[in-house]
Each structure stands twice: as C-alpha cells, then as structure tokens.
C-alpha cells in the first residue's frame, strides 16, 4: 500500500511540470529540495519492499504499525510465515499496551482465519470479539461497526443467529448516529443474509432491497454485488425463480462493469443461476453457467484444490439431468473427491451426490461402481442412525451378560431386594428433579427465543417509526414550500400575512417530527431545544435576526407529543404576533420564553416582550384567527391564560397536563 501511495505521489508531482516549467524551479534552488524528497521516498519504498523478505526473526525489528500495514496488505496472498508474523505482531502490541494496535492485530487475525483456513470458527470469533471490545475501549466506533458487520457473517456460518443479529443492530445504530449511508447499506446487506439463513426469504428480500437502495446511492459496488448474490437465494427460496435469475444477472453485471476483484462471488453467481436454470428444466443454460463458475475458480486457485473440485458439482448435475451420464461422471466424481478431502464425505447432503453417481454408473452398465457408490450413500444414512444402533447393541449385550449370570444373581437376591427400595426412592426423586430441571430449561429456552424475536421486531419497529416521523416532517416541509410559492404570487398584504402565519404553523409542527426521528426517545420532545429551533425559523421568516433577540430561560424539560404540539403552536402564534406588532419601525427588542413544571401535574408558560405594548382602546389587528387558535389550544390543554401590559406585553399560561393527556 505504501509503495502505491509513494509512486502516485511521485508520478503526480512530476507529471504536472514540463521542462520549461522546471527551469525557474532550478533557478530558485527548489530542484535540490525535490531531489531530496525523491531520494527519501525511494529509501522508504526500499524499506517497505524489504519487509517481504524479512525472516520471522528479523520481522520483529519492524515497528508494529508498519508490521500491521504489511499484514493488512498481504493477508489475502498469505505469504510464508504470515500467521507466525501476525501472532508476533499481536504479542508486541500487547507488550506496548497500545489498545489501538492490539485491536488492529486481532482484526487482521480474524480476517486471515476467515479467508484461508476452513473450519476454524473457534479461531475467528474470539479474535473478532476482542477486536470489537478494544475498538470500543479507544472509542473508534467506525471500526466497531465495520468489525461487527464482518463478524456477523461468521456467526451466521456458526448458526448463532442471535449474536449475529445483535452485532448488526449495533452496527446500524452506529451508522445511523454518524449518518454513514455506506456503512448502513453494508449492515442491511448482512441483515438480509441473516434472515436468509433463518429461512425467512421475505425478510431477506426486504432488507436486501433496502441495502441495494443505499449501496447504489453511495456507489459501494462491492456490497451491491454481495447483496444481489444473497437475493438470488432469497428469491429462489420464495418461489420466484425469474427474479432469482434477474438478481444473478445484476450481480454478474455489477462485478464485470466495475471490475470488482471478487472472483469467488462471481463464480457463486454463475453457479446459483445455473441451479435455478436446472429447477426451470433449462439444463443447457444450467450447464453453461456452471462451466463458467468452475472456470473462474479453477483459474483462481487451480484445479487440484479440494474447494475448486466442489464447483464441478453443478456441471455434473446438469449433465445428469440431461441424461448424459458419461459426461456427468467425471465431474460428479471430482466433486465427491473435493468434499471428501474437505472432511464432508459423510454429511447428509452427500447422500444425493452418491446416489446420482451410482445411478449414472448403472445407466452406462458399470454395475460394480454403481454398487460401491450406492454403498457410500447407504453408509451416510447409516451414520445418521449410528447412535441409535449403538444404544440397541449395548442393550442386547447387557441382556446377554445378565443371562449368563442368573445363578449368581439368585444368590444375591436377598441383598438386592433390601437395596431396591432405597434405589427406587432415589431414582424416583432423581427422575422428578430431572423432569423439573428439564421443564425449567424448556421454558427458559422458549422465553429466550421469544425475547430475541421481540428484540428484533422492536428494533425493526423503531426503524419504521423513525422513518414515519422523517416522512411526516418532509411532507410538512413540502406543504410549507407550497404555501411559500403561493404567497409569492399574492399582492394583498393581509392575505400574504395569513399565508406566512400558516407557513410558521406548519414549520412548528415539522420541527416536532424532526426532533422525534433525530432523538433517542421516540415518545417525547425536549422543549428548550425545540423553542430555540422554532425561534430561529420565525426570525428568519420576518428577517428580524439583527434587531430582535429571543431568549429561552428554562431548564431541560421533556413533554409527550400530544402536549408539545399545542404548546409549540401557541408559542409560534405569540412570537409571530410580537414580531409583527411589538417592534414597529425597525425597533430593536427582546422576547423571553420560559416553560417550567410548576407542580407534578401543571405547566407554566410565560412569553414576554419589551415592545410598545397593546393599547386598551385599540382595535385588534389582523384577522383574529391567531388569537382564536391560541384560545382553542389553551382550552384543549385545560389551561388558563393571563395577559398584562408591563413595559411591553406579558402573557402567562397555566396548563393542567394530567387532564390534557
């Protein structure tokens, strides 16, 4: 990575200068600075490249941060002694007691185990969990989210869906708080895979489409391709093969169009599509796709690797379904060898493969090999029954041994009879205790599963509720904009003032919903912050920021939505009225707002300005709708309004919130 960066710096630096442009630089002695910089970079490159040739003994001389960078650049290629060098780097990070370096080292070991070594879930998970804990300790929440998403995939492989869900929801919370749409897209993509593993294709499709919307927006093409790949299986499980074919097409197109270096996902996309073609009885298309799939893997890791051989399974299946048994056999046999080499020769899925091989040999007349493979299929079945057979054999052996010793048992009958009552009592008590513990375990597991489902549903409902508030706020903003457009075409001052007042009322409600989806508590509003936002909007509407100051002297106070909306509308009307009439002829002034909980059930709202006040014999200005609205909202909150003219206008409200709720 360092080599690439340094090379780009040199190329970009020199490419910007022609020979004519270099001449004044030489005259000003800049050339020597440039020469020194070039020599420095070349020395750095030489040091970075030399790390590849360091032995395990000399590797420890490299600084830990440089070692980590080398490990990150090379964990995919997996050079000689990589694992030992990674463990050595981890040990040095612990000796330095640097939490950040320790976290990075654990993360690289997690990735290396996941990428190269099969069946090491017990190595992957501890490194991932330690990395997350250490990143949290240094408050690197971005790395916490990235590691959580990666580790969630590994927990899916280990069938621990509860932990994988928790990791994904943790990552979603971090990405939402930071506004990271790219990270949020990757989290939704992982959530789609989780629901796919739980055999819930509809939920997998739902979150897969959410992930696509975000990843395509931020041009995260790699995650887009991964999401399309999961949707192939989800649509196939949901009984929608045409959509599964389309998803595979989009995955392949995305990888090819953006030159994504992800050969294995490309191979899987062709293989998955080939399986769907086989379900649709399009065997020639199935064969073509599976040939492409195997060709990609063979070019990547070679034909002799067991994992590569397993990709020939689809080719053999296609030939078998076409009835071309002679062509099917080499591929079916190769895939069998691959699975056996990976230690999967006795898994239940192999029974179908063995039967297909046996049937193919039978069709071409090689009954000996057909019999041998049929025996292998039978052995897989017998393996599943092994425990039951062992139990039966043990029981038979016990009966045989008992029969041989009948005579000896008869002589001890008196002793056995004496002890039998005690033993029976112990057995009864132990059985009752076992049944009781078993019942407790059953209800505990059932409760745990129900809790996990409720937690997942609650998280989903919270996301949906935030989205609803966001959409309501956007709709109110649209209404406000429409009123503004309409008012711009109105020349009558009274009508225009009424339209502006309507804008402000819509704005006051929009701010409520904005605070709801931005805050952590979806059921209440923090009123001081809300009043400050409302004041800024109204001052901007009347272009009065420079001459009128609005002060909010109150403590933090949270109210439910049903109480906050009417109070917000009342304050909006009073601020609008004060800005229109209290400070004529560009007069400067101050408006004070305060809201406090007078008692446990009462709220006291005060709005005061130091304007010209209201003359008692003066007719009210405007339409009077604002005053009528204030009275109606006060009555709705079981409130009482008091108005006085004291160096301006002073209005006080007392609300009985228990009745309004």
Buried (B, 14 or more C-beta within 10 A) or exposed (E): EBBEEBEEEBEEEEEEEEEEEBEEBEEEEEEEEBEEEBEEBEEBBEEBEEBEEBEEEEBBEBEBBBBBBBBBBBBEEEEEEBBEBBEBBBBBBEEEEBBBBBBBBBBBBBBBBBEEEEEEBEBBBBBBBBBBBBBBEBEBBEBBBBBBBBBBBBBBEEEBBBBBBBBBBBBBBBBBEEEBBBBBBBBBBBBBBBBBBBEBBEBBBBBBBBBBEBBBEBEBBBBBBBBBBBBBBBBBBBEBBEBBBBBBBBBBEBBEEEEBEBBBBBBBBBBBBBBBBBEEEBBEBBBBBBBBBBBBBBEBBEEEBBBBBBBBBBBBBBBBBBEBBEBBBEBBBBBBBBBBBBEBBBEEEBBEBBBBBBBBBBBEEBEEBBEBBBEBBBBBEEBEEEEEEEEEEEEEEEEEEEEEEEEEEEEEEEEEEEEEEEEEEEEEEEEEEEEEEEEEEEEEEEEEEEEBEEBBEEBBEEBEBBEBBBEBBEEBBEBBEEBBEBBEEEEEEEEBBBBBBBBBBBBBBBBBBBBBBEBEEBEBBBBBBBBBBBBEBBBEBBEBEEBBBBBBEBEEBBBEBEBBBBBBBBBBBBBBBBBBBBBEEEEEBBBBBBBBEEEEBBBBBBBBBBBBBBEEEEEEEBEEEBEEBBEEBBEBBBBEBEEEEEEBBBBBBBBBBEEBE
